[in-house]
Amino acid sequence: MKKALKITLIIISIPIVLVCLFVVYAMIADYKPEEKTIVYESENADILSDSMDINIMLWNIGYCGLSADMDFFYDGGKQVRPSKEQAEKNLQAVKNLIVEKSSEIDFFILQEVDKNSRRSYRTNQFEVINKALTDYRATFGINYKVFFVPIPPTNPYGKVFSGIATYSKFEPISSVRFSLPSDFSWPMGLFMLDRCFLENKYKLENGKELIIINTHNSAYDDGTLRHQQNAYIEKYIVKEYEKGNYVIVGGDWNQCPPSFKNNFDSFLMDNEDRTDIENDFLSDWKWTYQKTIPTNRRLKTAYDKSKTLTTMIDYYLISPNLDAVSVEAIDLNFQNSDHQPVKVKLRILN
């Protein structure tokens, strides 16, 4: 009897011990970035004309894993990752568009770019795009580095190494990663993103600096964390603007612009669990986006234009001393990402 009880206890304890060991290792391996990390510095920074057009394209490429045929388990769907063939097709399409636009774009600011993740078959997407953009300087900020994401249990997400990438035709003074506030509870925080923005600084002929910030704010919270992150960004960029610098913030905000009213004539607006940036947030700055084209879609099902809800969460915020000459969201029907690229042309106001 005692022997049988002992064997039973051992059998019961094995999975408990394994789970404990897994959590302990996750704690040891947990990516804990400093608030400020210098990614790159140069003593030979280019000097940009303060009369030039500043052409930027932002795009959350969705690690080339969220094409139109995909739903996603974390958003109510069933799939975890696409086939390897589809992932390669998506990356090729993303790369081709970026190369095509390189004749007119000075700065590409991309989000969800994988370096070594199970979900994208361990392809270094950052380097694939970097090699295709031969005349650009590339910098990278890590925002998702987890040795193993254990959900869903039947087909775990696995290892993730991903981040945000800025590609520039000009040599920056510096590229710096800034950690955004995070408040996920333990142990969930061990497996969630470490959100950040990547700041690139450039010299201008007039002695000031052009600040280009690539951001990817939180998605999975009740809005409280996004509010904290907005406040962090506001404090930083206002200081730079008060120095006389020119500031551009672009990326995936995971929230609509203040008082956003869409003109999505042929798309369905997503107002479920909608979060908007506060109306009084930097009210003298300029929110720059195209109202008629959505930039993001729901992932509960594969994309169907007649049924899928869409929204506007990818756009630019520019300081008052800049002017938006034009802005264009590129409608790709979400073929290779759950986000759409957005181009902008800016000029310095003298």
URWO-V244990 format. One record per residue. N is the residue number from 0. RES is the residue in one small letter. BURIAL is 1 if it has 9 or more other C-alpha atoms within 8 Angstrom, else 0. Layout:
n=N res=RES burial=BURIAL
n=N res=RES burial=BURIAL
This chain:
n=0 res=m burial=0
n=1 res=k burial=0
n=2 res=k burial=0
n=3 res=a burial=0
n=4 res=l burial=0
n=5 res=k burial=0
n=6 res=i burial=0
n=7 res=t burial=0
n=8 res=l burial=0
n=9 res=i burial=0
n=10 res=i burial=0
n=11 res=i burial=0
n=12 res=s burial=0
n=13 res=i burial=0
n=14 res=p burial=0
n=15 res=i burial=0
n=16 res=v burial=0
n=17 res=l burial=0
n=18 res=v burial=0
n=19 res=c burial=0
n=20 res=l burial=0
n=21 res=f burial=0
n=22 res=v burial=1
n=23 res=v burial=0
n=24 res=y burial=0
n=25 res=a burial=1
n=26 res=m burial=0
n=27 res=i burial=0
n=28 res=a burial=0
n=29 res=d burial=1
n=30 res=y burial=0
n=31 res=k burial=0
n=32 res=p burial=0
n=33 res=e burial=0
n=34 res=e burial=0
n=35 res=k burial=1
n=36 res=t burial=1
n=37 res=i burial=1
n=38 res=v burial=1
n=39 res=y burial=0
n=40 res=e burial=1
n=41 res=s burial=1
n=42 res=e burial=0
n=43 res=n burial=0
n=44 res=a burial=1
n=45 res=d burial=1
n=46 res=i burial=0
n=47 res=l burial=1
n=48 res=s burial=0
n=49 res=d burial=0
n=50 res=s burial=0
n=51 res=m burial=0
n=52 res=d burial=0
n=53 res=i burial=1
n=54 res=n burial=1
n=55 res=i burial=1
n=56 res=m burial=1
n=57 res=l burial=1
n=58 res=w burial=1
n=59 res=n burial=1
n=60 res=i burial=1
n=61 res=g burial=1
n=62 res=y burial=1
n=63 res=c burial=1
n=64 res=g burial=1
n=65 res=l burial=1
n=66 res=s burial=1
n=67 res=a burial=1
n=68 res=d burial=0
n=69 res=m burial=1
n=70 res=d burial=1
n=71 res=f burial=1
n=72 res=f burial=1
n=73 res=y burial=0
n=74 res=d burial=1
n=75 res=g burial=1
n=76 res=g burial=1
n=77 res=k burial=0
n=78 res=q burial=1
n=79 res=v burial=1
n=80 res=r burial=1
n=81 res=p burial=1
n=82 res=s burial=0
n=83 res=k burial=0
n=84 res=e burial=0
n=85 res=q burial=1
n=86 res=a burial=1
n=87 res=e burial=1
n=88 res=k burial=0
n=89 res=n burial=1
n=90 res=l burial=1
n=91 res=q burial=0
n=92 res=a burial=1
n=93 res=v burial=1
n=94 res=k burial=1
n=95 res=n burial=0
n=96 res=l burial=0
n=97 res=i burial=0
n=98 res=v burial=1
n=99 res=e burial=0
n=100 res=k burial=0
n=101 res=s burial=1
n=102 res=s burial=0
n=103 res=e burial=0
n=104 res=i burial=1
n=105 res=d burial=1
n=106 res=f burial=1
n=107 res=f burial=1
n=108 res=i burial=1
n=109 res=l burial=1
n=110 res=q burial=1
n=111 res=e burial=1
n=112 res=v burial=1
n=113 res=d burial=1
n=114 res=k burial=1
n=115 res=n burial=1
n=116 res=s burial=1
n=117 res=r burial=1
n=118 res=r burial=1
n=119 res=s burial=1
n=120 res=y burial=0
n=121 res=r burial=1
n=122 res=t burial=1
n=123 res=n burial=1
n=124 res=q burial=1
n=125 res=f burial=1
n=126 res=e burial=0
n=127 res=v burial=1
n=128 res=i burial=1
n=129 res=n burial=1
n=130 res=k burial=0
n=131 res=a burial=0
n=132 res=l burial=1
n=133 res=t burial=0
n=134 res=d burial=0
n=135 res=y burial=1
n=136 res=r burial=1
n=137 res=a burial=1
n=138 res=t burial=1
n=139 res=f burial=1
n=140 res=g burial=1
n=141 res=i burial=1
n=142 res=n burial=1
n=143 res=y burial=1
n=144 res=k burial=1
n=145 res=v burial=1
n=146 res=f burial=1
n=147 res=f burial=1
n=148 res=v burial=1
n=149 res=p burial=0
n=150 res=i burial=1
n=151 res=p burial=0
n=152 res=p burial=0
n=153 res=t burial=0
n=154 res=n burial=0
n=155 res=p burial=1
n=156 res=y burial=1
n=157 res=g burial=1
n=158 res=k burial=1
n=159 res=v burial=1
n=160 res=f burial=1
n=161 res=s burial=1
n=162 res=g burial=1
n=163 res=i burial=1
n=164 res=a burial=1
n=165 res=t burial=1
n=166 res=y burial=1
n=167 res=s burial=1
n=168 res=k burial=1
n=169 res=f burial=1
n=170 res=e burial=1
n=171 res=p burial=1
n=172 res=i burial=1
n=173 res=s burial=1
n=174 res=s burial=1
n=175 res=v burial=1
n=176 res=r burial=1
n=177 res=f burial=1
n=178 res=s burial=1
n=179 res=l burial=1
n=180 res=p burial=1
n=181 res=s burial=0
n=182 res=d burial=0
n=183 res=f burial=0
n=184 res=s burial=0
n=185 res=w burial=0
n=186 res=p burial=0
n=187 res=m burial=0
n=188 res=g burial=1
n=189 res=l burial=1
n=190 res=f burial=1
n=191 res=m burial=1
n=192 res=l burial=0
n=193 res=d burial=1
n=194 res=r burial=1
n=195 res=c burial=1
n=196 res=f burial=1
n=197 res=l burial=1
n=198 res=e burial=1
n=199 res=n burial=1
n=200 res=k burial=1
n=201 res=y burial=1
n=202 res=k burial=1
n=203 res=l burial=1
n=204 res=e burial=1
n=205 res=n burial=0
n=206 res=g burial=0
n=207 res=k burial=1
n=208 res=e burial=1
n=209 res=l burial=1
n=210 res=i burial=1
n=211 res=i burial=1
n=212 res=i burial=1
n=213 res=n burial=1
n=214 res=t burial=1
n=215 res=h burial=1
n=216 res=n burial=1
n=217 res=s burial=1
n=218 res=a burial=0
n=219 res=y burial=0
n=220 res=d burial=0
n=221 res=d burial=0
n=222 res=g burial=0
n=223 res=t burial=0
n=224 res=l burial=1
n=225 res=r burial=1
n=226 res=h burial=1
n=227 res=q burial=1
n=228 res=q burial=1
n=229 res=n burial=0
n=230 res=a burial=0
n=231 res=y burial=1
n=232 res=i burial=0
n=233 res=e burial=1
n=234 res=k burial=0
n=235 res=y burial=0
n=236 res=i burial=1
n=237 res=v burial=0
n=238 res=k burial=0
n=239 res=e burial=1
n=240 res=y burial=1
n=241 res=e burial=0
n=242 res=k burial=0
n=243 res=g burial=0
n=244 res=n burial=1
n=245 res=y burial=1
n=246 res=v burial=1
n=247 res=i burial=1
n=248 res=v burial=1
n=249 res=g burial=1
n=250 res=g burial=1
n=251 res=d burial=1
n=252 res=w burial=1
n=253 res=n burial=1
n=254 res=q burial=1
n=255 res=c burial=1
n=256 res=p burial=1
n=257 res=p burial=1
n=258 res=s burial=0
n=259 res=f burial=0
n=260 res=k burial=0
n=261 res=n burial=0
n=262 res=n burial=0
n=263 res=f burial=1
n=264 res=d burial=0
n=265 res=s burial=0
n=266 res=f burial=1
n=267 res=l burial=1
n=268 res=m burial=1
n=269 res=d burial=0
n=270 res=n burial=0
n=271 res=e burial=0
n=272 res=d burial=0
n=273 res=r burial=0
n=274 res=t burial=0
n=275 res=d burial=1
n=276 res=i burial=1
n=277 res=e burial=0
n=278 res=n burial=0
n=279 res=d burial=0
n=280 res=f burial=0
n=281 res=l burial=0
n=282 res=s burial=0
n=283 res=d burial=0
n=284 res=w burial=1
n=285 res=k burial=1
n=286 res=w burial=1
n=287 res=t burial=1
n=288 res=y burial=1
n=289 res=q burial=0
n=290 res=k burial=1
n=291 res=t burial=0
n=292 res=i burial=1
n=293 res=p burial=1
n=294 res=t burial=1
n=295 res=n burial=1
n=296 res=r burial=1
n=297 res=r burial=1
n=298 res=l burial=1
n=299 res=k burial=1
n=300 res=t burial=1
n=301 res=a burial=1
n=302 res=y burial=1
n=303 res=d burial=0
n=304 res=k burial=0
n=305 res=s burial=0
n=306 res=k burial=0
n=307 res=t burial=1
n=308 res=l burial=1
n=309 res=t burial=1
n=310 res=t burial=1
n=311 res=m burial=1
n=312 res=i burial=1
n=313 res=d burial=1
n=314 res=y burial=1
n=315 res=y burial=1
n=316 res=l burial=1
n=317 res=i burial=1
n=318 res=s burial=1
n=319 res=p burial=0
n=320 res=n burial=0
n=321 res=l burial=1
n=322 res=d burial=1
n=323 res=a burial=1
n=324 res=v burial=0
n=325 res=s burial=0
n=326 res=v burial=1
n=327 res=e burial=1
n=328 res=a burial=1
n=329 res=i burial=1
n=330 res=d burial=0
n=331 res=l burial=0
n=332 res=n burial=0
n=333 res=f burial=1
n=334 res=q burial=1
n=335 res=n burial=1
n=336 res=s burial=1
n=337 res=d burial=1
n=338 res=h burial=1
n=339 res=q burial=1
n=340 res=p burial=1
n=341 res=v burial=1
n=342 res=k burial=1
n=343 res=v burial=1
n=344 res=k burial=1
n=345 res=l burial=1
n=346 res=r burial=1
n=347 res=i burial=1
n=348 res=l burial=0
n=349 res=n burial=0
